[in-house]
């Protein structure tokens, strides 16, 4: 079953992976105060080698800001459909900012229609600069929405930088190793709403179809309802249930390419059969648009040759999005993203 060009559960490029029945928890406190960097590095190494996912606690993000952002997300999705449609992501062209209606993005389009609606914002730009870089769209009827969501986006950017330091240390690299590709990264803060499903639920229509994330890192805040499921090595979907005060962090395609399959961009999906509406706040961090993504020297050897040809962050991400967003099929993109390709596996 092929969901992605990224190799799934392949042991080449790394030691044999261990199966799991729950997502591991990593305490970031020793990373923030530098009291035990080795402990954090070891825990991150195990989590990203074997599951591609981890809960994180003691992350430093104020509970009040998280709660306020969820409040604004619920308020936005409660707006009339016509008002949300005025902010449709199609208005933004290839900069990918705004509202995504139900079934407007499908993460596994050959198998699944995504029963979700979303709202995406990125770093604010004055005008359209390139794919993924342009002005945000904001709902005029929600006076606190822009400030709250922008503040949350900024805090997630800061947290992602710290997590990347921990990932670098877990690979025996300098803590600031990844910052060279993060001068002006592509990053999206998403608000997501999943209505409940009843009756017989199969793969044809679920909250989000099985997929890997495209970039380096995802930080997910869940409400108390949840719905996240992660595939383990026995082919069983493991629940990523909400844990109060914790985020879920996972890596994406770019990190798997960079680590030459040492770390796993794992398949996951969302299924909401709780009987309640579910809301989440995923933050996606990629890299600079023109950042070259290829297996790192430290992850390549005679015994573990490079598994991927070089690509760039922007080309890879745009190629994945074209498959998922119908409105991009009609776009004529010039420049580096004109003919996006998935990374080739050697």
Secondary structure per residue as TSV (DSSP state, phi and psi in degrees):
chain	resnum	aa	ss	phi	psi
A	1	X	-	360.0	117.7
A	2	X	-	-108.2	117.8
A	3	X	-	-107.4	-18.1
A	4	X	-	-157.3	156.3
A	5	X	S	-71.3	-18.3
A	6	X	S	-71.4	134.9
A	7	X	-	-64.9	131.0
A	8	X	S	-104.2	131.1
A	9	X	S	55.9	29.0
A	10	X	-	-88.7	131.5
A	11	X	-	-87.0	-6.9
A	12	X	T	-65.6	138.2
A	13	X	T	88.8	-0.9
A	14	X	S	-166.9	169.6
A	15	X	S	-70.7	165.7
A	16	X	-	-56.7	135.4
A	17	X	-	-84.9	144.9
A	18	X	-	-92.3	143.5
A	19	X	-	-75.4	169.0
A	20	X	-	-149.9	151.6
A	21	X	S	-118.9	3.9
A	22	X	S	-157.1	157.7
A	23	X	-	-79.6	130.6
A	24	X	-	-71.5	156.2
A	25	X	E	-108.4	131.3
A	26	X	E	-119.2	126.9
A	27	X	E	-88.5	117.6
A	28	X	-	-85.2	-5.8
A	29	X	H	-54.6	-45.5
A	30	X	H	-67.2	-17.1
A	31	X	H	-79.9	-42.2
A	32	X	H	-67.0	-40.1
A	33	X	S	-100.0	4.1
A	34	X	-	58.8	26.6
A	35	X	S	-80.8	-26.4
A	36	X	-	-156.7	71.6
A	37	X	H	-63.6	-34.1
A	38	X	H	-64.1	-38.8
A	39	X	H	-64.1	-47.5
A	40	X	H	-63.0	-43.4
A	41	X	H	-59.8	-42.7
A	42	X	H	-63.7	-43.4
A	43	X	H	-67.3	-41.1
A	44	X	H	-64.3	-42.0
A	45	X	H	-57.8	-46.2
A	46	X	H	-64.9	-45.5
A	47	X	H	-61.6	-46.2
A	48	X	H	-80.9	-22.5
A	49	X	H	-72.3	-40.8
A	50	X	H	-103.1	-31.4
A	51	X	T	-120.4	-26.8
A	52	X	S	74.6	-0.4
A	53	X	E	-132.5	155.3
A	54	X	E	-159.0	145.2
A	55	X	E	-79.4	147.6
A	56	X	E	-126.8	139.1
A	57	X	E	-125.3	167.6
A	58	X	-	54.7	48.9
A	59	X	-	-90.7	-12.7
A	60	X	-	86.9	0.4
A	61	X	-	-84.3	127.2
A	62	X	-	-62.0	132.9
A	63	X	H	-58.1	-36.8
A	64	X	H	-60.9	-41.6
A	65	X	H	-65.9	-40.1
A	66	X	H	-61.4	-48.0
A	67	X	H	-62.3	-42.5
A	68	X	H	-64.3	-36.7
A	69	X	H	-68.7	-40.0
A	70	X	H	-61.8	-39.5
A	71	X	H	-60.4	-44.6
A	72	X	H	-67.0	-36.3
A	73	X	H	-62.4	-47.1
A	74	X	H	-62.0	-40.8
A	75	X	H	-62.3	-40.3
A	76	X	H	-64.7	-47.8
A	77	X	H	-70.7	-15.9
A	78	X	T	-81.9	-7.8
A	79	X	S	-64.9	155.2
A	80	X	-	-57.5	146.5
A	81	X	H	-55.4	-39.0
A	82	X	H	-64.4	-36.3
A	83	X	H	-70.8	-39.6
A	84	X	H	-66.8	-37.2
A	85	X	H	-63.5	-28.3
A	86	X	T	-60.6	-22.4
A	87	X	T	-104.9	25.1
A	88	X	B	-58.8	143.0
A	89	X	G	-60.7	-25.0
A	90	X	G	-61.6	-25.8
A	91	X	G	-62.6	-27.1
A	92	X	G	-90.7	-0.6
A	93	X	G	61.0	-128.6
A	94	X	G	-89.3	1.9
A	95	X	G	-80.0	-16.7
A	96	X	-	61.9	56.1
A	97	X	-	-125.7	134.2
A	98	X	E	126.9	-160.8
A	99	X	E	-86.5	137.5
A	100	X	E	-119.3	117.3
A	101	X	-	-77.2	170.2
A	102	X	T	-54.3	132.7
A	103	X	T	66.3	12.1
A	104	X	S	-79.9	-16.8
A	105	X	B	-135.9	134.4
A	106	X	-	-129.1	114.8
A	107	X	T	-75.4	-23.1
A	108	X	T	-135.2	68.5
A	109	X	T	-62.6	-22.7
A	110	X	T	-72.0	-20.1
A	111	X	T	-124.1	-27.5
A	112	X	-	-137.1	141.9
A	113	X	E	-101.8	128.6
A	114	X	E	-83.3	116.1
A	115	X	-	-87.6	76.1
A	116	X	-	-153.0	159.6
A	117	X	E	-128.9	147.8
A	118	X	E	-139.3	165.8
A	119	X	E	-140.0	124.7
A	120	X	E	-114.0	134.9
A	121	X	E	-131.1	156.8
A	122	X	E	-135.1	-169.3
A	123	X	S	-60.7	134.7
A	124	X	-	-70.7	132.4
A	125	X	-	-126.5	151.4
A	126	X	S	-72.4	-33.4
A	127	X	S	-149.8	177.8
A	128	X	-	-70.4	123.2
A	129	X	-	-109.6	-39.7
A	130	X	B	-173.6	172.7
A	131	X	T	-50.2	132.3
A	132	X	T	80.4	-4.2
A	133	X	B	-127.3	110.8
A	134	X	S	-173.3	-176.3
A	135	X	-	-73.4	147.7
A	136	X	-	-80.5	161.3
A	137	X	-	-106.3	140.1
A	138	X	-	-132.0	141.7
A	139	X	-	-74.4	122.3
A	140	X	T	-70.2	-24.1
A	141	X	T	-86.1	-2.0
A	142	X	-	-118.9	93.8
A	143	X	T	-63.9	-28.2
A	144	X	T	-94.9	-4.2
A	145	X	H	-62.6	-51.1
A	146	X	H	-61.6	-48.7
A	147	X	H	-64.4	-42.1
A	148	X	H	-66.9	-49.5
A	149	X	H	-67.1	-37.8
A	150	X	H	-64.1	-40.7
A	151	X	H	-64.2	-42.5
A	152	X	H	-63.5	-43.5
A	153	X	H	-56.7	-44.1
A	154	X	H	-66.2	-41.5
A	155	X	H	-65.7	-38.0
A	156	X	H	-65.4	-36.8
A	157	X	H	-59.9	-45.5
A	158	X	H	-65.3	-41.3
A	159	X	H	-65.8	-40.0
A	160	X	H	-62.3	-35.5
A	161	X	H	-60.9	-42.5
A	162	X	H	-67.0	-41.1
A	163	X	H	-64.4	-40.0
A	164	X	H	-62.1	-33.6
A	165	X	H	-61.0	-43.3
A	166	X	H	-64.5	-39.2
A	167	X	H	-65.4	-41.8
A	168	X	H	-59.1	-46.2
A	169	X	H	-62.3	-34.9
A	170	X	H	-66.7	-19.8
A	171	X	T	-100.5	12.1
A	172	X	T	60.5	38.7
A	173	X	S	-114.7	162.1
A	174	X	-	-58.0	147.1
A	175	X	T	-57.7	-32.8
A	176	X	T	-94.7	19.0
A	177	X	G	-55.9	-43.7
A	178	X	G	-80.7	-9.8
A	179	X	G	-67.2	-22.6
A	180	X	G	-62.3	-23.5
A	181	X	G	-102.6	12.9
A	182	X	-	-124.0	32.7
A	183	X	S	-68.9	-39.5
A	184	X	S	-149.9	74.0
A	185	X	E	-75.5	155.7
A	186	X	E	-71.2	124.3
A	187	X	E	-149.4	136.6
A	188	X	E	-127.4	130.2
A	189	X	E	-98.9	121.9
A	190	X	E	-111.1	141.9
A	191	X	E	-109.1	133.0
A	192	X	E	-132.2	144.8
A	193	X	E	-130.6	127.8
A	194	X	E	-121.9	110.0
A	195	X	-	-70.3	156.9
A	196	X	-	-73.5	152.4
A	197	X	-	-114.2	145.2
A	198	X	-	-128.2	169.1
A	199	X	S	73.6	-152.5
A	200	X	-	-77.5	121.6
A	201	X	-	-114.6	121.0
A	202	X	-	-125.5	-173.8
A	203	X	T	-69.8	-14.2
A	204	X	T	-66.5	-36.0
A	205	X	E	-139.9	109.4
A	206	X	E	-141.4	175.7
A	207	X	S	-54.8	-54.3
A	208	X	E	-141.9	130.9
A	209	X	E	-71.3	162.5
A	210	X	E	-59.5	130.9
A	211	X	E	-162.5	164.5
A	212	X	-	-104.4	150.8
A	213	X	-	-74.4	157.4
A	214	X	S	-85.5	-30.6
A	215	X	S	-100.8	-144.5
A	216	X	S	-87.3	-43.0
A	217	X	E	-153.9	141.6
A	218	X	E	-127.5	134.7
A	219	X	E	-117.9	120.0
A	220	X	E	-116.4	123.5
A	221	X	E	-99.4	128.9
A	222	X	E	-111.8	150.0
A	223	X	-	-79.6	-170.2
A	224	X	S	-75.3	-6.6
A	225	X	S	-87.9	-51.0
A	226	X	-	74.6	-150.8
A	227	X	-	136.2	-6.7
A	228	X	E	-66.2	137.9
A	229	X	E	-133.9	138.5
A	230	X	E	-122.1	136.0
A	231	X	E	-81.8	129.1
A	232	X	-	-97.5	-177.8
A	233	X	T	-78.0	-5.1
A	234	X	T	-97.7	6.3
A	235	X	S	77.2	21.6
A	236	X	-	-105.7	136.9
A	237	X	E	-81.5	120.8
A	238	X	E	-102.0	130.4
A	239	X	E	-70.6	129.5
A	240	X	-	-97.5	65.4
A	241	X	-	-64.7	146.9
A	242	X	-	-60.3	137.4
A	243	X	-	-120.7	116.0
A	244	X	T	-53.5	132.2
A	245	X	T	84.8	-6.0
A	246	X	-	-110.4	150.4
A	247	X	E	-100.3	157.7
A	248	X	E	-100.6	131.4
A	249	X	E	-120.1	135.8
A	250	X	E	-140.0	158.3
A	251	X	E	-99.8	161.0
A	252	X	-	-118.2	-168.1
A	253	X	H	-53.0	-44.1
A	254	X	H	-61.0	-40.7
A	255	X	H	-69.2	-34.6
A	256	X	H	-66.9	-39.1
A	257	X	H	-64.9	-47.8
A	258	X	H	-58.8	-37.7
A	259	X	T	-91.9	7.3
A	260	X	T	55.3	42.9
A	261	X	T	75.9	5.1
A	262	X	S	-63.9	-43.0
A	263	X	S	-104.6	150.0
A	264	X	-	-109.0	120.5
A	265	X	-	-84.1	101.0
A	266	X	-	-92.3	149.6
A	267	X	-	-68.4	138.2
A	268	X	E	-151.3	165.2
A	269	X	E	-153.3	174.1
A	270	X	E	-126.8	128.4
A	271	X	-	-132.9	116.5
A	272	X	-	-109.3	96.9
A	273	X	-	-113.2	24.8
A	274	X	S	-75.4	-19.4
A	275	X	S	87.6	-0.2
A	276	X	S	-127.1	156.8
A	277	X	-	-68.7	139.9
A	278	X	E	-117.8	140.7
A	279	X	E	-128.7	145.5
A	280	X	E	-146.3	162.9
A	281	X	E	-129.1	83.2
A	282	X	E	-85.5	134.1
A	283	X	E	-111.5	125.5
A	284	X	E	-110.1	120.5
A	285	X	E	-110.8	125.2
A	286	X	E	-106.6	-109.6
A	287	X	E	-162.1	-178.3
A	288	X	E	-57.6	147.3
A	289	X	T	-53.1	-44.1
A	290	X	T	-94.7	8.9
A	291	X	-	-61.5	129.2
A	292	X	E	-80.1	126.8
A	293	X	E	-112.9	115.8
A	294	X	-	-154.2	159.5
A	295	X	-	-54.9	133.1
A	296	X	-	-71.4	148.1
A	297	X	G	-54.9	-37.6
A	298	X	G	-68.7	-13.6
A	299	X	G	-107.9	10.1
A	300	X	-	-123.2	138.9
A	301	X	-	-155.1	178.6
A	302	X	S	-61.2	-34.8
A	303	X	S	-83.0	-20.2
A	304	X	S	-131.7	73.5
A	305	X	-	-66.5	163.1
A	306	X	-	-61.3	132.8
A	307	X	-	-98.4	-10.3
A	308	X	B	-132.5	144.5
A	309	X	-	-79.3	151.8
A	310	X	-	-61.3	145.6
A	311	X	E	-138.7	-173.3
A	312	X	E	-120.7	156.7
A	313	X	H	-56.6	-48.8
A	314	X	H	-63.6	-42.6
A	315	X	H	-64.3	-44.6
A	316	X	H	-62.7	-48.1
A	317	X	H	-65.3	-43.7
A	318	X	H	-63.9	-37.9
A	319	X	H	-60.5	-41.5
A	320	X	H	-67.9	-39.1
A	321	X	H	-69.6	-35.6
A	322	X	H	-57.4	-35.8
A	323	X	H	-69.2	-28.0
A	324	X	H	-97.8	-26.4
A	325	X	B	-111.1	114.9
A	326	X	G	-57.5	-36.4
A	327	X	G	-67.6	-22.9
A	328	X	G	-75.5	-20.4
A	329	X	G	-61.5	-25.4
A	330	X	G	-96.6	-4.1
A	331	X	-	-81.6	143.6
A	332	X	-	-109.7	106.0
A	333	X	-	-99.3	133.6
A	334	X	-	-104.8	164.6
A	335	X	G	83.4	-152.0
A	336	X	G	-60.5	-25.7
A	337	X	G	-95.5	11.9
A	338	X	T	-62.1	-42.0
A	339	X	T	-129.0	74.3
A	340	X	-	-65.6	144.0
A	341	X	-	-130.8	148.9
A	342	X	-	-71.3	156.1
A	343	X	-	-63.5	134.1
A	344	X	-	-82.5	132.0
A	345	X	B	-86.4	125.7
A	346	X	-	-73.4	360.0
